[in-house]
């Protein structure tokens, strides 16, 4: 079993500049927690790499590899990590 936090559905097309999809948190409950679910490992096809979307604001020095998934709200879905990821995520 694995615990998975669900993000908002992807747009139909990747971003023009990076050619990567933007992934946003889907905060659907009053407590501002990501909706999550325990699923079977057989349901997982592959892992993915999320790159924080820094935007035009100054980079927060409070972000670390331990907390960036909790502190950042928008990520790029990196489809260039491997040939398999490129073929399945693109």
Backbone as CSV, one residue per row, in Angstrom:
resi,resn,N_x,N_y,N_z,CA_x,CA_y,CA_z,C_x,C_y,C_z
1,UNK,0.829,-1.187,0.000,0.000,0.000,0.000,0.871,1.248,0.000
2,UNK,0.324,2.321,-0.538,1.035,3.600,-0.576,0.043,4.728,-0.328
3,UNK,0.488,5.753,0.386,-0.330,6.939,0.590,0.018,7.943,-0.507
4,UNK,-1.004,8.442,-1.207,-0.812,9.375,-2.320,-1.610,10.652,-2.044
5,UNK,-0.973,11.804,-2.229,-1.678,13.085,-2.145,-2.039,13.497,-3.561
6,UNK,-3.304,13.830,-3.779,-3.801,14.134,-5.116,-3.670,15.619,-5.418
7,UNK,-3.226,15.915,-6.622,-3.111,17.290,-7.115,-4.223,17.541,-8.128
8,UNK,-4.396,18.795,-8.527,-5.431,19.161,-9.502,-5.117,18.516,-10.855
9,UNK,-6.144,18.231,-11.666,-5.906,17.650,-12.996,-5.036,18.570,-13.864
10,UNK,-4.262,17.959,-14.751,-3.392,18.714,-15.653,-4.198,19.428,-16.722
11,UNK,-3.644,20.531,-17.220,-4.215,21.208,-18.388,-3.988,20.319,-19.610
12,UNK,-4.739,20.542,-20.693,-4.579,19.715,-21.889,-3.210,19.834,-22.563
13,UNK,-2.506,20.937,-22.342,-1.215,21.143,-23.006,-0.160,21.583,-21.999
14,UNK,1.091,21.244,-22.303,2.208,21.653,-21.463,2.476,23.146,-21.641
15,UNK,3.236,23.726,-20.723,3.613,25.132,-20.810,4.541,25.327,-22.008
16,UNK,4.375,26.415,-22.720,5.147,26.668,-23.937,6.654,26.784,-23.693
17,UNK,7.031,27.529,-22.690,8.448,27.835,-22.490,9.257,26.615,-22.050
18,UNK,8.731,25.847,-21.088,9.467,24.711,-20.524,9.082,23.381,-21.162
19,UNK,7.932,23.353,-21.820,7.364,22.115,-22.361,7.150,21.083,-21.251
20,UNK,6.816,21.589,-20.053,6.453,20.733,-18.926,5.072,21.163,-18.432
21,UNK,4.342,20.223,-17.879,3.022,20.530,-17.336,3.154,21.186,-15.972
22,UNK,2.238,22.119,-15.684,2.150,22.709,-14.356,1.206,21.866,-13.502
23,UNK,1.631,21.558,-12.300,0.828,20.779,-11.362,0.537,21.679,-10.173
24,UNK,-0.733,21.776,-9.798,-1.115,22.628,-8.667,-1.781,21.788,-7.588
25,UNK,-1.594,22.239,-6.355,-2.261,21.571,-5.241,-3.765,21.743,-5.367
26,UNK,-4.478,20.740,-4.975,-5.932,20.766,-5.013,-6.436,20.778,-3.580
27,UNK,-6.472,21.960,-2.979,-6.901,22.089,-1.590,-8.422,22.138,-1.553
28,UNK,-9.014,20.996,-1.281,-10.464,20.918,-1.409,-11.213,20.919,-0.088
29,UNK,-10.508,20.889,1.020,-11.254,20.877,2.278,-10.945,22.129,3.100
30,UNK,-11.696,22.331,4.138,-11.606,23.561,4.938,-10.277,23.685,5.678
31,UNK,-9.593,22.570,5.935,-8.336,22.603,6.672,-7.128,22.890,5.788
32,UNK,-7.329,23.079,4.490,-6.263,23.340,3.523,-5.249,22.199,3.435
33,UNK,-5.709,20.984,3.592,-4.860,19.813,3.403,-5.108,19.236,2.023
34,UNK,-4.053,18.691,1.437,-4.216,18.008,0.163,-5.064,16.764,0.370
35,UNK,-6.011,16.517,-0.530,-6.759,15.265,-0.409,-5.828,14.101,-0.692
36,UNK,-5.897,13.084,0.127,-5.019,11.928,-0.033,-5.789,10.636,0.078
37,UNK,-5.130,9.574,-0.296,-5.778,8.273,-0.308,-4.706,7.185,-0.223
38,UNK,-5.018,6.092,0.429,-4.156,4.913,0.441,-4.574,4.035,-0.723
39,UNK,-3.605,3.717,-1.603,-3.905,2.913,-2.781,-2.965,1.713,-2.853
40,UNK,-3.304,0.763,-3.681,-2.463,-0.413,-3.903,-1.239,-0.021,-4.717
41,UNK,-0.094,-0.632,-4.416,1.110,-0.384,-5.202,0.924,-0.793,-6.659
42,UNK,0.030,-1.718,-6.911,-0.241,-2.151,-8.286,-0.868,-1.037,-9.119
43,UNK,-1.427,-0.019,-8.474,-2.046,1.104,-9.176,-1.037,2.175,-9.588
44,UNK,0.187,2.067,-9.119,1.209,3.071,-9.413,2.019,2.627,-10.620
45,UNK,2.032,3.480,-11.631,2.760,3.166,-12.872,4.218,3.587,-12.773
46,UNK,4.472,4.781,-12.249,5.835,5.285,-12.137,5.866,6.441,-11.152
47,UNK,7.069,6.783,-10.735,7.249,7.980,-9.924,7.412,9.175,-10.862
48,UNK,7.388,10.361,-10.306,7.613,11.552,-11.128,8.427,12.546,-10.319
49,UNK,9.082,13.438,-11.037,9.861,14.485,-10.391,9.102,15.801,-10.504
50,UNK,8.890,16.444,-9.376,8.239,17.748,-9.334,9.298,18.818,-9.084
51,UNK,9.276,19.859,-9.923,10.206,20.979,-9.784,9.407,22.188,-9.296
52,UNK,9.783,22.795,-8.182,9.029,23.943,-7.685,8.949,25.057,-8.725
53,UNK,7.770,25.650,-8.840,7.590,26.809,-9.716,7.845,28.041,-8.866
54,UNK,8.976,28.682,-9.094,9.387,29.796,-8.251,8.656,31.082,-8.599
55,UNK,8.189,31.209,-9.822,7.475,32.415,-10.216,8.391,33.617,-10.282
56,UNK,7.810,34.786,-10.136,8.582,36.027,-10.255,8.955,36.608,-8.894
57,UNK,8.569,35.941,-7.830,8.898,36.440,-6.493,10.251,35.896,-6.056
58,UNK,10.809,36.500,-5.036,12.095,36.056,-4.506,11.965,34.651,-3.925
59,UNK,12.994,33.876,-4.111,13.018,32.503,-3.601,13.016,32.526,-2.076
60,UNK,12.120,31.756,-1.496,12.049,31.686,-0.041,13.214,30.851,0.487
61,UNK,13.999,31.418,1.353,15.139,30.705,1.936,14.686,29.659,2.955
62,UNK,13.392,29.667,3.279,12.858,28.677,4.218,12.599,27.338,3.534
63,UNK,12.539,27.322,2.200,12.304,26.078,1.479,13.540,25.197,1.535
64,UNK,13.318,23.939,1.889,14.388,22.940,1.879,13.868,21.706,1.162
65,UNK,14.745,20.758,0.886,14.300,19.519,0.251,13.340,18.751,1.153
66,UNK,13.370,19.018,2.448,12.468,18.344,3.382,11.071,18.946,3.421
67,UNK,10.918,20.235,3.074,9.607,20.869,3.246,9.031,21.515,1.992
68,UNK,9.749,21.479,0.868,9.288,22.210,-0.315,7.950,21.695,-0.842
69,UNK,7.676,20.409,-0.716,6.380,19.877,-1.173,5.225,20.423,-0.339
70,UNK,5.497,20.782,0.897,4.467,21.358,1.764,4.336,22.868,1.579
71,UNK,5.418,23.543,1.264,5.407,25.017,1.218,5.112,25.598,-0.162
72,UNK,5.433,24.878,-1.203,5.184,25.362,-2.562,3.812,24.861,-3.031
73,UNK,3.082,25.688,-3.774,1.745,25.315,-4.233,1.703,24.857,-5.691
74,UNK,2.730,25.206,-6.476,2.727,24.902,-7.905,4.073,24.316,-8.308
75,UNK,4.033,23.278,-9.135,5.241,22.580,-9.562,5.198,22.329,-11.067
76,UNK,6.373,22.128,-11.645,6.469,21.614,-13.005,6.657,20.109,-12.916
77,UNK,5.946,19.378,-13.752,6.075,17.934,-13.839,7.182,17.647,-14.846
78,UNK,8.328,17.152,-14.377,9.497,16.973,-15.229,9.359,15.707,-16.067
79,UNK,9.134,15.884,-17.358,8.995,14.734,-18.254,10.330,14.374,-18.902
80,UNK,11.405,15.062,-18.536,12.707,14.824,-19.155,13.645,13.983,-18.289
81,UNK,13.151,13.383,-17.226,14.015,12.601,-16.343,14.463,11.292,-16.973
82,UNK,13.671,10.740,-17.871,14.037,9.501,-18.564,13.226,9.393,-19.854
83,UNK,13.639,8.496,-20.712,12.900,8.280,-21.960,11.488,7.777,-21.657
84,UNK,11.363,6.906,-20.654,10.051,6.377,-20.288,9.143,7.504,-19.774
85,UNK,9.677,8.361,-18.927,8.869,9.478,-18.417,8.455,10.394,-19.556
86,UNK,9.348,10.642,-20.486,9.021,11.511,-21.613,7.895,10.915,-22.444
87,UNK,7.955,9.612,-22.679,6.933,8.962,-23.509,5.590,8.839,-22.803
88,UNK,5.576,8.755,-21.500,4.314,8.545,-20.786,3.714,9.829,-20.209
89,UNK,4.542,10.826,-19.928,4.035,12.069,-19.342,3.785,13.150,-20.375
90,UNK,4.389,13.052,-21.530,4.283,14.102,-22.533,2.958,14.082,-23.213
